[in-house]
């Protein structure tokens, strides 16, 4: 990828996981349904940066997202 995403959702048949990979939060929620039974899904809550962080950043400086410090991920089984 040319750009590093803040959050990458990759649902698959693998076991659910949430990992920090090179500054990105990678979420595998598994599948929503497995035949006639339920699977799982991910619920993400992303908190905004504080006003202080935004005000202290200079206009010329690249502001890092630091998403792993501002996100809460729950993988919920159905």
BELFEN-V412241 format. One record per helix or strand of 3 or more residues. SS is the DSSP state (helix for helix, strand for strand). FROM is the first residue (numbers start at 1). TO is the last residue. Records with the same first field share a line. If there is no record, write none. Layout:
SS->FROM-TO ; FROM-TO
This chain:
strand->7-9 ; 17-21 ; 24-28 ; 40-46 ; 71-77
helix->51-56 ; 67-69
